[in-house]
Amino acid sequence: MESFYYDNQTLCCEGVKLSDIARQFDTPTFVYSQAQIEHNFRTLDAAFGNIPHVICYSLKANSNLSVGRILASLGAGADIVSGGELFKALKIGIDPQRIVYASVGKSPAEIEYALRAHILMFNVESRAELETINRIAADIGVVAPVALRVNPNIDAKTHPYITTGMTKYKFGIPVDEALDLYRLTRTLTNVAAKGIQMHIGSQLVSVNPIVQAATRIVELALQLQGEEMPLEYINIGGGLGIRYKDETPEGPEVLAEKIVPMIKETGCTLVMEPGRFIVGNAGALLTRVLYTKQNPAKKFVIVDAGMNDLIRPSLYDAYHPILNVAEVEETEQVDVVGPICESGDFFAHERELPRFASGDLMLIKCAGAYGFSMSSNYNARLRAAEVIVSGDTPRLARRRETYEDLVRGEEL
Ligand code: LLP
């Protein structure tokens, strides 16, 4: 399925011309295809259709309420990492009994908020956190459902900034310590061990590291069940990768083929926390060329979006496909840069691209995940609008910020 495509030399999202979106909503604007979001969710859901499973959409990838609402209506739960994401998940209308909460640094206030909301489970990342949850749960007279996030020490073979499942990183509880900690939960009156979780990284193009890690986690789950600790949930991550450039990621079907038999053996419900796979290729950043300029070294195409809108190229040297909204054949090698006062403010370096002139519209693809959600007001720039297209109808999912938004909450 391809929701961004040329029709009569003009780029469309579903049934809407991107030039019409620019006219109606201005630029820069994130554009999301509802059909693509639904397709991605359903593909994942179907792959695990023959075992009990809960898909907890990872709100950090894109926490726009309208995007979340689309997923909630398909039955998605949420993976949250902060009180803010819990607030948004509840606003979206996600059933708290489908919300799981991960983070190495949950504050006491956030823990209490989640306990009072009766979420499905905390993914606990340390002994100290487990004891804190137990104490707060006792204070308010509830029993906290927990899973331990086990760090299986497996290299996910992805970008180091988005690898998590090795002991040199801060995440989770080393696999050899997990057993003792599970035993400890028995002595804590206000926590109940419900599950086990792992997440070894993001943008995984091969499922092998997940399968390897899952093997360790399932082994542990079986051992715990042998000690009469009946876990109900096994939460398996890393996040499946998408194609940004020329990757050929293994998809959910390949993962399911290897994982489903293991999960079945435990009798547990499978939980997953996908973000990028659901929304990554469903969104793009629509921006307008302000100027072009040639210096002795190279040619620059300067656009009205910046690293404050989409930081992935600056932060990870990430590749995002770039298209001219008007299909043109002639190409040239350019740098695509934004207006921000940093040399790191770029979307492409020395890339052969269709020719762009001042006023042209550009589409930066695969920006649905970790695009808007990582955006900022750096350089006092207004955060972009977000628009969802469904069929031939675009609708505003977040209005562009105003100058007044910039100073809200500040004192003179
Ligand atoms: N669950 C946990 C515990 C995670 O740490 C993550 C991602 C996810 C779920 C969702 O992973 P996904 O399905 O999206 O791969 N900003 C980076 C990605 C950071 C991912 C952090 N954790 C990027 O732009 O590539």
Residues whose N, C-alpha, C, O or C-beta is under 5 A from the ligand:
A	BS01	LLP	S58 A61 A102 I162 H199 G201 S202 Q203 G239 L240 E273 P274 G275 R276 F277 R312 Y370
